C-alpha cells in the first residue's frame, strides 16, 4: 500500500462527500461536473494554494506541515478520528519504506495474558493489527465465533481473522442484527491499520482478498471512512442464548494490539443471557473433559 496514494485517495474521497451547501459555498444554480467540492474550493477553505492541494491529492507532495493538515481537516469537516488518520497518512508518506521483510507472527505479551486471566468470564479477545485473533477466553470464543475451534489462535499459520469472519462467514454475519454497522466498524479499523502500517504486505493481501470476496467490503473500503472513537453497542442474535445487547470496548496494548471486551448492563435481559452463555460454556467444557 503506497502511503502517498493512500493520502491522496483519502483526501479525494472526503472532498467528494462534502457538498457546497455543507460549507456555505454559493453555487449560483450552475451545473457541477464533480460530486462534492472542487479542489480549488477545498483549497480556498483550507487557506492553501489550489496547486499545492492538487499535488497532495495526486501524491506528488508529502511535506505538509501539521498546521496545513489541520487546516485541511477543518475544511473537510473531519472528526477527531479522521483528523488523526490524516496526520498518520501524511507522516507515513514521508517515512522511508521498509525493506519488505516478512514480519514475524504477532504474539501476546505475558502482561496481556495476565489481563485476560484477570477478566475471568467477561468475554474478551486479543486482536492483532490485521484483525487476527491472537487469544480469547472461553466466553469470548463462545460469543464472537462459537463455531471456531477455541485453540485456533494458538496456530499462527491459521489464526481466525475477524474481518474475514465478519464479511465472509455466514455464521458471524448472522450474529449481528445490524450487520452493516458492524461491517463499517471493521472497515474503519482496518483503514486505521493501513495508515499506520503502509508497508505491511500481509495487511495489503488481506484487504485484496476481502475486496475480491465481498463487494460490500470493496464499496466500504473505497469510501475511506475510519473508525470513530465511540464504543459501539451491538444487538446480537446468538444461536445459544438468543437476543443480547453488548457494548464492545477496546483497550490498546503497548504492542498496538486490541483487547476487545463485551459487556452488558447489569440486571438487564442481556446480562441474564450473557450469564447463561457463560454457564453453558463452562458446562460444555466440563462435559467434554469427563
C-alpha positions in Angstrom: 0.0 0.0 0.0 1.6 3.2 -1.1 1.4 5.9 1.6 1.2 8.8 -0.7 -1.5 7.2 -2.7 -3.5 6.4 0.5 -3.2 10.1 1.5 -4.4 11.3 -1.9 -7.3 8.8 -2.0 -8.4 9.8 1.5 -8.4 13.5 0.7 -10.2 12.9 -2.6 -12.9 10.7 -1.0 -13.6 13.0 1.8 -13.8 16.0 -0.5 -16.2 14.2 -2.8 -18.5 13.6 0.2 -18.8 17.3 1.1 -21.5 19.4 -0.7 -21.2 23.2 -1.3 -24.1 23.8 1.0 -22.4 21.9 3.8 -19.7 24.6 3.9 -21.9 27.6 2.9 -20.5 27.9 -0.6 -22.7 29.5 -3.2 -23.3 27.5 -6.4 -25.4 30.1 -8.3 -27.6 27.3 -9.6 -24.9 26.1 -12.1 -24.5 22.5 -13.1 -21.5 20.9 -11.4 -19.4 18.4 -13.1 -18.0 16.8 -10.0 -19.6 15.3 -6.9 -18.7 17.2 -3.8 -16.4 20.2 -3.6 -13.9 21.1 -6.3 -10.2 21.0 -5.4 -10.0 24.8 -5.7 -12.9 25.2 -3.4 -11.4 23.0 -0.7 -8.1 24.8 -1.1 -9.8 28.1 -0.6 -11.5 26.9 2.6 -8.2 25.5 3.9 -6.2 28.6 3.0 -3.7 26.8 0.8 -3.0 27.3 -2.9 -5.0 25.1 -5.3 -1.9 23.8 -7.0 -0.4 22.7 -3.7 -3.6 21.0 -2.6 -3.8 19.3 -6.0 -0.3 17.9 -5.6 -1.3 16.4 -2.2 -4.2 14.6 -3.8 -2.1 13.4 -6.7 0.6 12.0 -4.4 3.2 14.5 -5.7 3.8 16.2 -2.3 4.4 14.8 1.1 5.8 17.6 3.2 2.6 19.2 4.5 3.1 20.8 7.9 0.9 19.9 10.9 -0.8 23.3 10.6 -1.6 22.8 6.9 -3.0 19.3 7.7 -5.2 20.8 10.5 -6.5 23.5 8.2 -7.4 20.8 5.5 -9.0 18.7 8.2 -11.1 21.6 9.4 -12.1 22.4 5.8 -13.1 18.8 5.2 -15.1 18.7 8.5 -13.2 15.7 9.8 -13.9 14.3 13.2 -11.1 13.6 15.7 -10.5 10.1 14.5 -10.4 11.2 10.9 -8.1 14.1 11.7 -5.6 11.7 13.5 -5.8 9.4 10.5 -4.9 12.2 8.1 -1.8 13.0 10.2 -0.9 9.4 10.3 -1.2 9.1 6.5 0.9 12.2 6.0 3.6 11.0 8.3 3.6 7.7 6.5 4.1 9.4 3.2 7.4 10.9 4.3 8.8 7.8 6.1 11.4 5.7 4.3 9.8 2.5 3.0 10.6 -0.7 4.9 12.9 -3.3 3.4 9.9 -5.6 2.6 11.0 -8.3 5.1 8.2 -10.5 6.2 7.1 -9.6 9.7 7.2 -12.2 12.4 3.9 -13.6 13.7 2.3 -11.4 16.4 2.5 -12.6 19.9 0.6 -11.8 23.1 2.8 -10.5 26.0 2.8 -12.0 29.5 1.1 -8.9 30.8 -1.8 -9.1 28.4 -2.2 -12.8 29.2 -2.4 -11.8 32.9 -5.1 -9.2 32.0 -7.1 -11.9 30.1 -6.9 -14.2 33.1 -8.0 -11.4 35.5 -11.0 -10.6 33.3 -12.4 -14.0 34.3 -15.7 -14.8 32.5 -16.0 -11.4 30.8 -16.0 -12.1 27.0 -12.6 -11.0 25.7 -10.3 -11.5 22.8 -7.0 -10.0 21.6 -6.8 -8.8 18.0 -3.6 -8.1 16.1 -3.2 -5.2 13.8 -4.8 -7.1 10.9 -7.7 -8.4 13.0 -6.1 -11.8 13.6 -7.4 -13.4 16.9 -4.2 -13.8 18.9 -6.1 -15.0 22.0 -9.5 -15.3 23.5 -11.1 -16.7 26.6 -13.8 -19.3 26.5 -16.7 -16.9 26.8 -15.2 -14.6 24.1 -14.9 -17.6 21.8 -18.5 -18.6 22.5 -19.8 -15.1 22.0 -17.9 -13.9 18.9 -17.3 -17.1 17.0 -18.5 -20.2 18.8 -18.2 -22.4 15.7 -14.5 -21.8 15.6 -12.1 -24.0 17.4 -11.1 -22.4 20.8 -7.4 -23.5 20.2 -7.2 -21.9 16.7 -5.4 -18.7 17.9 -2.6 -20.9 19.1 -1.8 -21.8 15.5 -0.1 -18.6 14.0 -0.3 -20.0 10.4 -4.1 -20.4 10.6 -5.5 -18.0 13.1 -9.1 -16.8 12.8 -9.3 -13.3 11.3 -12.2 -11.2 12.4 -12.6 -9.1 9.2 -12.7 -12.3 7.2 -15.2 -13.8 9.6 -17.4 -10.7 9.6 -17.5 -10.4 5.8 -17.2 -14.0 4.5 -18.5 -16.3 7.3 -22.3 -16.5 7.3 -22.4 -17.7 10.9 -20.7 -14.5 12.2 -22.7 -12.3 9.8 -25.9 -13.7 11.2 -24.8 -12.8 14.7 -25.3 -9.0 14.2 -28.8 -7.7 13.8 -27.3 -4.5 12.2 -24.6 -6.2 10.3 -23.9 -3.1 8.1 -22.9 -1.2 11.2 -20.5 -3.9 12.3 -19.1 -4.1 8.8 -18.5 -0.3 8.8 -16.7 -0.5 12.1 -14.4 -3.4 10.9 -13.5 -1.5 7.7 -12.8 1.7 9.7 -10.5 -0.2 12.0 -8.6 -1.8 9.0 -8.4 1.7 7.4 -6.6 3.0 10.5 -4.2 0.0 10.5 -3.4 0.5 6.8 -2.5 4.1 7.5 -0.2 3.1 10.5 1.4 0.2 8.6 1.5 1.2 4.9 4.3 -1.4 4.2 2.6 -4.4 5.8 2.4 -6.8 2.8 0.1 -9.3 4.7 -2.3 -6.5 5.5 -2.4 -5.5 1.8 -3.1 -9.1 0.9 -5.9 -9.3 3.4 -7.5 -6.2 2.0 -7.2 -7.5 -1.5 -8.8 -10.8 -0.5 -11.7 -9.1 1.2 -12.2 -6.7 -1.8 -12.4 -9.7 -4.2 -14.6 -11.8 -1.9 -17.0 -9.1 -0.7 -18.4 -6.3 -3.0 -19.8 -4.8 0.2 -16.3 -4.6 1.7 -14.9 -3.2 -1.6 -17.5 -0.4 -1.6 -16.9 0.5 2.1 -13.1 0.5 1.5 -13.4 2.9 -1.4 -15.4 5.3 0.9 -12.3 5.9 3.1 -14.2 6.1 6.4 -12.3 5.5 9.6 -13.5 4.1 12.9 -14.7 6.7 15.4 -13.7 6.6 19.0 -17.2 5.8 20.2 -17.9 2.5 22.0 -20.4 0.6 19.8 -23.4 -1.2 21.1 -24.4 -4.2 19.0 -27.6 -6.2 19.0 -26.6 -9.8 18.6 -28.7 -12.8 17.7 -26.7 -15.6 19.4 -27.6 -19.2 18.4 -27.4 -20.4 22.0 -29.0 -17.6 24.1 -30.9 -15.5 21.7 -31.0 -11.7 21.6 -28.3 -10.0 23.5 -27.2 -6.3 23.5 -23.5 -5.9 24.2 -21.2 -2.9 24.5 -17.9 -3.6 22.8 -14.9 -1.8 24.2 -11.3 -1.9 23.2 -8.0 -1.4 25.1 -4.8 -0.8 23.1 -1.7 -2.6 24.3 1.9 -1.4 24.1 2.3 -3.6 21.1 -0.6 -1.9 19.3 -2.9 -4.9 19.8 -6.5 -4.5 20.8 -8.1 -6.2 23.8 -11.8 -6.4 22.9 -14.3 -6.7 25.7 -18.1 -7.3 25.6 -20.2 -6.1 28.5 -23.9 -5.9 29.2 -26.0 -3.8 31.5 -26.3 -5.3 34.9 -29.8 -6.5 35.6 -30.9 -6.4 32.0 -32.2 -9.3 29.9 -28.9 -9.2 28.0 -27.0 -9.6 31.3 -29.1 -12.7 32.0 -28.4 -14.0 28.5 -24.6 -13.4 29.0 -24.7 -15.3 32.3 -26.5 -18.2 30.6 -23.8 -18.2 27.9 -21.1 -18.3 30.4 -22.6 -21.2 32.3 -23.4 -23.1 29.1 -19.7 -22.7 28.1 -18.4 -23.9 31.4 -20.8 -26.8 31.4 -19.8 -27.9 27.9 -16.2 -27.7 28.9 -16.7 -29.9 31.9 -18.7 -32.4 29.9 -16.1 -32.6 27.2 -13.4 -33.2 29.8 -15.3 -36.0 31.5 
